[in-house]
């Protein structure tokens, strides 16, 4: 039997740590060793939600393509929810596998031992439970973020030039560089020259023409930048 394996973690922290991926790979390799199956390719979606559509899952799409191209017999995951936390997406994957003459296998079982009516029912039940759990987690996250907003705490990454302190944003050591960027633009310098000057004055930051362009698009003007700073400072008082 020829096997294509698919691994997925939903958060960037999991992707960077590699722990989730390694544990999935270990389980799958152990199953293949016990079953005498040959792994012909491996595909990993790092930091991608199980609710993401198939066209937003590059590794899963390439895994399905490999199943057909390499004439694999099975697509293996550690658990069914690695394929999706959406029943419709899972059904679409199973249909694509069936057309390729293959089937889905989960290390945890979950009704993937065969396509008998009983196993199909079990598989659908696990998929429905996974979808429900995904929605519960999503609701909990939304509630937690809403509470943070009520407390006036900062949510998300801090914009360049500002840093989060006690849940609020304040200008940091890069703020003056942003002001200088707009002053240089006002003086008639192009973005390449602005990047060169900023690199000389702020060597701790890797300034490029692309970075200058990005920050100018973000802030639009020096006035907007100062107004944003002032609104944050007044909010602190």
Backbone as CSV, one residue per row, in Angstrom:
resi,resn,N_x,N_y,N_z,CA_x,CA_y,CA_z,C_x,C_y,C_z
1,UNK,0.847,-1.203,0.000,0.000,0.000,0.000,0.879,1.249,0.000
2,UNK,0.473,2.211,-0.822,1.207,3.472,-0.914,0.413,4.538,-0.180
3,UNK,1.111,5.329,0.645,0.431,6.298,1.501,0.984,7.712,1.307
4,UNK,0.068,8.657,1.207,0.399,10.081,1.278,-0.029,10.546,2.659
5,UNK,0.843,11.274,3.361,0.471,11.722,4.702,0.263,13.236,4.717
6,UNK,-0.701,13.652,5.532,-1.050,15.070,5.647,-1.025,15.478,7.112
7,UNK,-0.333,16.569,7.405,-0.194,17.086,8.768,-0.682,18.526,8.792
8,UNK,-1.314,18.922,9.891,-1.795,20.304,9.997,-1.794,20.768,11.447
9,UNK,-1.364,22.028,11.662,-1.557,22.709,12.935,-2.236,24.032,12.633
10,UNK,-3.070,24.488,13.562,-3.908,25.651,13.270,-3.314,26.981,13.682
11,UNK,-2.331,26.998,14.576,-1.774,28.267,15.030,-0.307,28.389,14.637
12,UNK,0.150,29.646,14.508,1.538,29.871,14.131,2.484,29.407,15.230
13,UNK,2.049,29.534,16.492,2.898,29.075,17.604,3.155,27.573,17.504
14,UNK,2.113,26.817,17.169,2.282,25.372,16.986,3.211,25.088,15.819
15,UNK,3.049,25.887,14.762,3.886,25.686,13.577,5.355,25.935,13.891
16,UNK,5.613,27.005,14.665,6.992,27.361,14.988,7.616,26.377,15.964
17,UNK,6.813,25.855,16.893,7.362,24.909,17.869,7.624,23.551,17.237
18,UNK,6.798,23.198,16.252,6.960,21.917,15.584,6.449,20.736,16.381
19,UNK,6.007,20.974,17.620,5.598,19.867,18.483,4.368,19.149,17.949
20,UNK,3.371,19.926,17.511,2.161,19.307,16.991,2.436,18.499,15.744
21,UNK,3.256,19.043,14.856,3.595,18.347,13.609,4.373,17.069,13.908
22,UNK,5.343,17.148,14.797,6.172,15.975,15.104,5.358,14.838,15.712
23,UNK,4.425,15.185,16.603,3.616,14.135,17.231,2.712,13.466,16.197
24,UNK,2.145,14.258,15.276,1.317,13.691,14.213,2.144,12.770,13.320
25,UNK,3.340,13.235,12.952,4.201,12.440,12.067,4.589,11.111,12.737
26,UNK,4.913,11.172,14.024,5.308,9.967,14.751,4.180,8.942,14.766
27,UNK,2.956,9.401,15.018,1.798,8.494,15.046,1.564,7.858,13.675
28,UNK,1.660,8.688,12.635,1.401,8.184,11.285,2.475,7.201,10.839
29,UNK,3.732,7.541,11.120,4.825,6.641,10.731,4.722,5.301,11.457
30,UNK,4.282,5.334,12.711,4.115,4.090,13.467,3.020,3.227,12.847
31,UNK,1.906,3.850,12.436,0.821,3.107,11.797,1.299,2.486,10.483
32,UNK,2.034,3.268,9.686,2.531,2.756,8.407,3.496,1.589,8.613
33,UNK,4.327,1.683,9.650,5.277,0.599,9.941,4.542,-0.675,10.331
34,UNK,3.498,-0.526,11.154,2.722,-1.699,11.586,1.974,-2.333,10.416
35,UNK,1.511,-1.473,9.510,0.674,-1.960,8.410,1.471,-2.351,7.180
36,UNK,2.776,-2.032,7.172,3.601,-2.346,6.012,3.340,-1.427,4.834
37,UNK,2.878,-0.200,5.121,2.602,0.758,4.060,3.833,1.604,3.773
38,UNK,3.978,2.047,2.547,5.102,2.885,2.122,4.639,4.339,1.984
39,UNK,5.322,5.243,2.683,4.991,6.673,2.575,5.651,7.225,1.313
40,UNK,4.843,7.758,0.409,5.376,8.260,-0.858,5.485,9.785,-0.892
41,UNK,4.778,10.479,-0.006,4.932,11.940,0.089,4.302,12.444,1.376
42,UNK,4.770,13.605,1.792,4.286,14.237,3.026,3.946,15.691,2.739
43,UNK,2.844,16.163,3.328,2.402,17.542,3.096,1.979,18.167,4.423
44,UNK,2.393,19.428,4.646,2.144,20.091,5.928,1.502,21.456,5.705
45,UNK,0.356,21.692,6.336,-0.258,23.021,6.393,0.048,23.605,7.767
46,UNK,0.925,24.599,7.811,1.312,25.234,9.076,0.458,26.470,9.357
47,UNK,-0.096,26.526,10.554,-0.843,27.716,10.964,-2.093,27.967,10.144
48,UNK,-2.782,26.915,9.725,-3.991,27.052,8.914,-5.166,26.398,9.631
49,UNK,-6.263,27.127,9.706,-7.447,26.637,10.402,-8.071,25.457,9.682
50,UNK,-8.635,24.558,10.455,-9.342,23.426,9.888,-10.653,23.831,9.244
51,UNK,-11.079,25.084,9.448,-12.302,25.587,8.820,-12.016,26.277,7.498
52,UNK,-10.728,26.421,7.150,-10.361,27.083,5.899,-10.821,26.261,4.703
53,UNK,-11.256,26.950,3.654,-11.707,26.274,2.444,-10.550,25.525,1.790
54,UNK,-10.885,24.567,0.961,-9.866,23.731,0.333,-8.890,24.563,-0.496
55,UNK,-9.378,25.621,-1.150,-8.483,26.459,-1.957,-7.582,27.350,-1.113
56,UNK,-7.782,27.333,0.199,-6.911,28.060,1.126,-5.972,27.105,1.868
57,UNK,-5.933,25.853,1.428,-5.134,24.827,2.090,-4.137,24.255,1.076
58,UNK,-3.044,24.955,0.814,-2.121,24.531,-0.244,-1.570,23.119,-0.068
59,UNK,-1.221,22.753,1.172,-0.647,21.425,1.386,-1.684,20.326,1.194
60,UNK,-2.900,20.564,1.643,-3.950,19.560,1.461,-4.254,19.380,-0.027
61,UNK,-4.291,20.489,-0.756,-4.535,20.410,-2.197,-3.429,19.618,-2.895
62,UNK,-2.175,19.878,-2.500,-1.058,19.151,-3.117,-1.050,17.685,-2.693
63,UNK,-1.519,17.396,-1.464,-1.611,16.001,-1.010,-2.613,15.235,-1.865
64,UNK,-3.754,15.859,-2.141,-4.768,15.211,-2.967,-4.251,15.003,-4.391
65,UNK,-3.488,15.972,-4.879,-2.902,15.836,-6.217,-1.902,14.690,-6.252
66,UNK,-1.113,14.548,-5.173,-0.135,13.463,-5.106,-0.796,12.092,-5.014
67,UNK,-1.914,12.033,-4.316,-2.635,10.757,-4.219,-2.938,10.235,-5.623
68,UNK,-3.379,11.140,-6.490,-3.698,10.736,-7.863,-2.434,10.498,-8.683
69,UNK,-1.483,11.453,-8.621,-0.283,11.365,-9.464,0.603,10.182,-9.093
70,UNK,0.696,9.884,-7.790,1.578,8.813,-7.328,0.841,7.487,-7.134
71,UNK,-0.446,7.494,-7.503,-1.286,6.298,-7.393,-1.260,5.727,-5.972
72,UNK,-1.445,6.621,-4.993,-1.469,6.187,-3.591,-2.803,5.521,-3.273
73,UNK,-2.775,4.682,-2.266,-3.981,3.961,-1.856,-4.716,4.674,-0.723
74,UNK,-3.953,5.416,0.096,-4.565,6.069,1.250,-3.962,7.457,1.475
75,UNK,-4.773,8.339,2.025,-4.312,9.622,2.555,-4.448,9.504,4.067
76,UNK,-3.332,9.617,4.792,-3.344,9.352,6.234,-3.197,10.639,7.037
77,UNK,-4.012,10.752,8.087,-3.928,11.847,9.056,-3.917,11.239,10.449
78,UNK,-3.465,12.010,11.430,-3.466,11.496,12.798,-4.885,11.416,13.348
79,UNK,-5.701,12.432,13.019,-7.112,12.454,13.399,-7.892,13.103,12.266
80,UNK,-9.160,12.776,12.177,-9.999,13.304,11.097,-10.054,14.828,11.120
81,UNK,-9.999,15.437,12.312,-10.101,16.897,12.360,-8.870,17.592,11.781
82,UNK,-7.792,16.833,11.480,-6.653,17.436,10.774,-7.030,17.730,9.321
83,UNK,-7.954,16.943,8.763,-8.451,17.223,7.418,-9.316,18.468,7.435
84,UNK,-10.236,18.536,8.382,-11.134,19.696,8.436,-11.943,19.697,9.715
85,UNK,-12.382,20.891,10.092,-13.382,21.036,11.152,-14.679,21.533,10.520
86,UNK,-14.875,21.115,9.305,-16.083,21.458,8.548,-16.488,20.201,7.781
87,UNK,-17.696,19.717,8.049,-18.148,18.455,7.467,-18.157,18.507,5.938
88,UNK,-18.554,19.640,5.363,-18.626,19.742,3.906,-17.241,19.626,3.271
89,UNK,-16.227,20.228,3.927,-14.866,20.131,3.402,-14.383,18.690,3.456
90,UNK,-14.685,18.005,4.560,-14.275,16.605,4.675,-14.936,15.744,3.604
91,UNK,-16.219,15.994,3.348,-16.922,15.232,2.328,-16.305,15.478,0.953
92,UNK,-15.924,16.726,0.696,-15.293,17.052,-0.584,-13.966,16.309,-0.742
93,UNK,-13.182,16.264,0.346,-11.908,15.548,0.313,-12.140,14.060,0.053
94,UNK,-13.113,13.484,0.736,-13.392,12.059,0.552,-13.849,11.759,-0.875
95,UNK,-14.620,12.672,-1.460,-15.074,12.469,-2.838,-13.893,12.498,-3.803
96,UNK,-12.961,13.425,-3.576,-11.780,13.513,-4.430,-10.925,12.256,-4.304
97,UNK,-10.803,11.745,-3.085,-10.030,10.525,-2.873,-10.693,9.332,-3.560
98,UNK,-12.005,9.251,-3.450,-12.733,8.141,-4.070,-12.535,8.141,-5.588
99,UNK,-12.545,9.334,-6.191,-12.348,9.416,-7.639,-10.938,8.982,-8.031
100,UNK,-9.991,9.082,-7.084,-8.608,8.666,-7.352,-8.370,7.217,-6.979
101,UNK,-9.419,6.546,-6.505,-9.285,5.146,-6.119,-8.609,4.972,-4.773
102,UNK,-8.661,5.994,-3.926,-8.031,5.946,-2.602,-9.067,6.228,-1.524
103,UNK,-8.614,6.184,-0.282,-9.516,6.501,0.825,-8.761,7.192,1.945
104,UNK,-9.523,7.809,2.844,-8.962,8.505,3.999,-8.745,7.529,5.142
105,UNK,-7.599,7.654,5.811,-7.303,6.829,6.987,-6.862,7.731,8.122
106,UNK,-7.459,7.516,9.300,-7.075,8.236,10.509,-6.383,7.273,11.468
107,UNK,-5.274,7.706,12.046,-4.576,6.869,13.020,-5.507,6.540,14.190
108,UNK,-6.360,7.500,14.538,-7.275,7.309,15.665,-8.456,6.407,15.330
109,UNK,-8.555,5.992,14.075,-9.675,5.136,13.672,-10.815,5.973,13.136
110,UNK,-11.728,6.347,14.017,-12.816,7.283,13.726,-13.629,6.899,12.484
111,UNK,-13.827,5.610,12.287,-14.645,5.170,11.164,-13.949,5.191,9.831
112,UNK,-12.619,5.179,9.833,-11.887,5.207,8.559,-11.291,3.844,8.199
113,UNK,-11.684,2.800,8.912,-11.141,1.466,8.628,-11.675,0.902,7.321
114,UNK,-12.868,1.379,6.925,-13.459,0.910,5.674,-14.529,1.907,5.255
115,UNK,-15.197,1.595,4.148,-16.307,2.429,3.700,-17.639,1.712,3.899
116,UNK,-17.677,0.827,4.901,-18.933,0.146,5.219,-19.925,1.172,5.766
117,UNK,-21.230,0.899,5.673,-22.224,1.838,6.192,-21.970,2.240,7.651
118,UNK,-21.550,1.270,8.469,-21.295,1.564,9.879,-20.120,2.518,10.035
119,UNK,-19.015,2.253,9.323,-17.844,3.120,9.424,-18.136,4.514,8.869
120,UNK,-18.893,4.587,7.785,-19.243,5.903,7.223,-20.036,6.711,8.237
121,UNK,-20.987,6.057,8.934,-21.778,6.743,9.957,-20.875,7.247,11.076
122,UNK,-19.966,6.387,11.555,-19.051,6.783,12.623,-18.195,7.970,12.173
123,UNK,-17.720,7.920,10.914,-16.887,8.987,10.374,-17.658,10.305,10.349
124,UNK,-18.908,10.249,9.945,-19.724,11.472,9.895,-19.974,12.024,11.301
125,UNK,-20.166,11.124,12.259,-20.386,11.566,13.632,-19.156,12.282,14.174
126,UNK,-17.972,11.708,13.943,-16.743,12.345,14.405,-16.541,13.687,13.722
127,UNK,-16.857,13.762,12.425,-16.699,15.022,11.692,-17.644,16.086,12.251
128,UNK,-18.871,15.679,12.582,-19.843,16.626,13.135,-19.414,17.124,14.507
129,UNK,-18.886,16.214,15.323,-18.387,16.596,16.649,-17.216,17.552,16.516
130,UNK,-16.319,17.278,15.571,-15.165,18.154,15.342,-15.621,19.540,14.916
131,UNK,-16.621,19.596,14.031,-17.145,20.891,13.580,-17.758,21.655,14.750
132,UNK,-18.519,20.949,15.598,-19.124,21.581,16.763,-18.061,22.117,17.723
133,UNK,-17.007,21.316,17.971,-15.929,21.759,18.858,-15.233,22.997,18.308
134,UNK,-15.050,23.034,16.983,-14.435,24.201,16.364,-15.265,25.454,16.588
135,UNK,-16.582,25.317,16.492,-17.465,26.471,16.705,-17.460,26.906,18.169
136,UNK,-17.378,25.949,19.076,-17.322,26.276,20.503,-16.046,27.046,20.817
137,UNK,-14.912,26.570,20.266,-13.633,27.254,20.483,-13.692,28.664,19.920
138,UNK,-14.274,28.804,18.732,-14.391,30.125,18.102,-15.205,31.080,18.967
139,UNK,-16.312,30.589,19.523,-17.151,31.432,20.383,-16.408,31.841,21.648
140,UNK,-15.624,30.933,22.210,-14.855,31.262,23.416,-13.817,32.337,23.135
141,UNK,-13.155,32.218,21.979,-12.148,33.219,21.600,-12.801,34.580,21.402
142,UNK,-13.944,34.606,20.715,-14.656,35.872,20.485,-15.060,36.522,21.812
143,UNK,-15.532,35.701,22.753,-15.941,36.226,24.059,-14.748,36.801,24.813
144,UNK,-13.616,36.095,24.746,-12.410,36.564,25.434,-11.918,37.880,24.845
145,UNK,-11.949,37.990,23.515,-11.514,39.228,22.861,-12.464,40.371,23.186
146,UNK,-13.761,40.073,23.246,-14.738,41.106,23.585,-14.492,41.650,24.987
147,UNK,-14.134,40.773,25.918,-13.831,41.213,27.277,-12.595,42.111,27.301
148,UNK,-11.595,41.763,26.494,-10.400,42.599,26.415,-10.735,43.990,25.904
149,UNK,-11.613,44.047,24.885,-12.018,45.340,24.332,-12.738,46.169,25.387
150,UNK,-13.618,45.518,26.167,-14.340,46.227,27.220,-13.393,46.823,28.249
151,UNK,-12.293,46.098,28.522,-11.319,46.585,29.499,-10.351,47.591,28.899
152,UNK,-10.530,47.869,27.599,-9.661,48.838,26.935,-8.286,48.301,26.608
153,UNK,-8.142,46.975,26.558,-6.843,46.382,26.272,-6.609,46.285,24.771
154,UNK,-5.354,46.334,24.391,-4.956,46.246,22.998,-5.104,44.817,22.489
155,UNK,-5.649,44.661,21.258,-5.797,43.360,20.628,-5.004,43.349,19.331
156,UNK,-4.220,42.306,19.115,-3.460,42.178,17.880,-2.059,42.745,18.007
157,UNK,-1.309,42.631,16.923,0.080,43.094,16.912,0.142,44.616,16.930
158,UNK,1.167,45.144,17.577,1.347,46.587,17.633,1.868,47.097,16.293
159,UNK,1.364,48.250,15.806,1.890,48.807,14.558,3.318,49.290,14.756
160,UNK,4.104,49.267,13.679,5.490,49.722,13.755,5.531,51.160,14.249
161,UNK,6.406,51.425,15.245,6.498,52.762,15.828,5.805,52.878,17.165
162,UNK,5.092,51.818,17.546,4.374,51.821,18.819,4.588,50.481,19.510
163,UNK,4.412,50.488,20.827,4.538,49.257,21.591,3.428,49.182,22.620
164,UNK,3.071,47.975,23.025,2.001,47.786,23.998,2.561,47.815,25.406
165,UNK,1.952,48.628,26.257,2.309,48.684,27.674,1.035,48.664,28.494
166,UNK,0.959,47.693,29.378,-0.233,47.503,30.222,-1.504,47.514,29.385
167,UNK,-1.444,46.837,28.221,-2.630,46.692,27.391,-2.920,47.862,26.479
168,UNK,-2.072,48.910,26.466,-2.298,50.078,25.609,-1.061,50.362,24.781
169,UNK,-1.264,51.108,23.674,-0.153,51.444,22.795,0.445,52.795,23.145
170,UNK,1.766,52.850,23.094,2.481,54.118,23.282,3.608,54.170,22.243
171,UNK,4.017,55.386,21.811,5.124,55.496,20.852,6.397,54.865,21.411
172,UNK,7.163,54.187,20.538,8.404,53.568,20.985,9.606,54.209,20.291
173,UNK,10.761,53.527,20.336,12.002,54.115,19.822,11.989,54.303,18.306
174,UNK,11.044,53.679,17.612,10.979,53.824,16.155,10.027,54.926,15.705
175,UNK,9.344,55.539,16.671,8.361,56.560,16.312,9.017,57.753,15.618
176,UNK,10.153,58.216,16.149,10.825,59.372,15.546,11.288,59.067,14.124
177,UNK,11.641,57.825,13.855,12.049,57.457,12.495,10.882,57.595,11.524
178,UNK,9.677,57.273,11.995,8.507,57.436,11.150,8.259,58.907,10.846
179,UNK,8.405,59.755,11.854,8.242,61.192,11.629,9.283,61.700,10.636
180,UNK,10.521,61.243,10.788,11.589,61.652,9.880,11.286,61.182,8.458
181,UNK,10.710,60.022,8.313,10.373,59.490,6.998,9.475,60.459,6.230
182,UNK,8.451,60.978,6.902,7.552,61.911,6.234,8.206,63.268,5.987
183,UNK,9.111,63.672,6.879,9.830,64.930,6.669,10.729,64.817,5.433
184,UNK,11.389,63.682,5.278,12.245,63.459,4.108,11.424,63.427,2.822
185,UNK,10.232,62.854,2.910,9.350,62.842,1.751,8.942,64.259,1.386
186,UNK,8.621,65.066,2.400,8.241,66.470,2.178,9.388,67.248,1.559
187,UNK,10.629,66.882,1.904,11.810,67.566,1.363,12.132,67.137,-0.063
188,UNK,11.358,66.187,-0.600,11.524,65.797,-1.993,12.360,64.564,-2.253
189,UNK,12.742,63.831,-1.218,13.537,62.616,-1.417,12.647,61.466,-1.906
190,UNK,13.191,60.620,-2.780,12.427,59.437,-3.189,12.565,58.344,-2.131
191,UNK,11.800,57.277,-2.277,11.745,56.250,-1.231,13.074,55.527,-1.056
192,UNK,13.817,55.362,-2.138,15.120,54.699,-2.033,16.073,55.532,-1.189
193,UNK,16.089,56.849,-1.424,16.959,57.742,-0.651,16.513,57.807,0.800
194,UNK,15.198,57.835,1.011,14.671,57.865,2.381,15.129,56.628,3.143
195,UNK,15.077,55.470,2.483,15.509,54.227,3.127,16.987,54.289,3.491
196,UNK,17.809,54.871,2.621,19.246,54.988,2.890,19.502,55.874,4.110
197,UNK,18.802,57.005,4.177,18.993,57.934,5.298,18.519,57.310,6.608
198,UNK,17.376,56.658,6.568,16.848,56.031,7.778,17.764,54.892,8.249
199,UNK,18.336,54.149,7.301,19.250,53.063,7.658,20.487,53.611,8.372
200,UNK,20.949,54.797,7.968,22.110,55.407,8.611,21.782,55.894,10.020
201,UNK,20.588,56.431,10.183,20.210,57.025,11.474,19.586,56.014,12.429
202,UNK,19.042,54.950,11.871,18.419,53.917,12.717,18.953,52.547,12.307
203,UNK,20.212,52.257,12.597,20.830,50.999,12.156,20.210,49.749,12.759
204,UNK,19.446,49.909,13.826,18.835,48.738,14.458,17.659,48.200,13.648
205,UNK,17.173,48.996,12.684,16.050,48.592,11.838,16.551,48.409,10.410
206,UNK,16.124,47.315,9.766,16.536,47.052,8.390,15.597,47.810,7.452
207,UNK,15.999,49.030,7.082,15.182,49.877,6.222,15.443,49.570,4.753
208,UNK,14.371,49.382,3.999,14.458,49.183,2.562,13.410,50.062,1.889
209,UNK,13.506,50.202,0.573,12.507,50.975,-0.162,11.119,50.363,0.046
210,UNK,11.065,49.030,0.098,9.788,48.350,0.301,9.200,48.668,1.671
211,UNK,10.056,48.712,2.712,9.578,49.013,4.069,9.071,50.449,4.156
212,UNK,9.790,51.370,3.520,9.358,52.771,3.497,8.001,52.884,2.811
213,UNK,7.864,52.210,1.672,6.608,52.248,0.934,5.455,51.697,1.766
214,UNK,5.707,50.599,2.463,4.674,49.971,3.287,4.224,50.896,4.410
215,UNK,5.188,51.528,5.096,4.829,52.410,6.203,4.113,53.666,5.722
216,UNK,4.514,54.172,4.555,3.828,55.354,4.011,2.387,55.032,3.632
217,UNK,2.181,53.832,3.069,0.810,53.429,2.734,-0.019,53.260,3.995
218,UNK,0.611,52.723,5.039,-0.111,52.465,6.283,-0.545,53.760,6.961
219,UNK,0.387,54.695,7.062,0.114,55.905,7.822,-0.412,57.050,6.973
220,UNK,-0.197,56.998,5.671,-0.702,58.005,4.731,-0.019,59.360,4.879
221,UNK,0.111,59.828,6.099,0.716,61.143,6.293,1.278,61.283,7.703
222,UNK,2.156,62.271,7.860,2.723,62.588,9.166,1.630,63.035,10.123
223,UNK,0.631,63.748,9.594,-0.469,64.251,10.434,-1.263,63.098,11.028
224,UNK,-1.558,62.086,10.204,-2.298,60.931,10.703,-1.507,60.223,11.784
225,UNK,-0.197,60.116,11.583,0.661,59.451,12.551,0.648,60.189,13.883
226,UNK,0.771,61.526,13.832,0.782,62.319,15.070,-0.580,62.295,15.751
227,UNK,-1.641,62.347,14.964,-2.982,62.303,15.554,-3.209,60.979,16.267
228,UNK,-2.695,59.897,15.675,-2.825,58.585,16.297,-2.061,58.557,17.615
229,UNK,-0.849,59.103,17.593,-0.042,59.165,18.820,-0.766,59.964,19.890
230,UNK,-1.282,61.134,19.504,-1.942,62.007,20.477,-3.180,61.350,21.065
231,UNK,-3.929,60.610,20.242,-5.138,59.949,20.746,-4.771,58.881,21.771
232,UNK,-3.648,58.210,21.559,-3.206,57.189,22.510,-2.747,57.816,23.808
233,UNK,-2.001,58.916,23.691,-1.503,59.596,24.885,-2.657,60.153,25.704
234,UNK,-3.640,60.756,25.049,-4.783,61.311,25.765,-5.599,60.209,26.435
235,UNK,-5.667,59.053,25.785,-6.410,57.935,26.360,-5.761,57.445,27.648
236,UNK,-4.425,57.625,27.727,-3.700,57.198,28.924,-3.929,58.148,30.089
237,UNK,-4.260,59.408,29.789,-4.359,60.418,30.845,-5.706,60.365,31.564
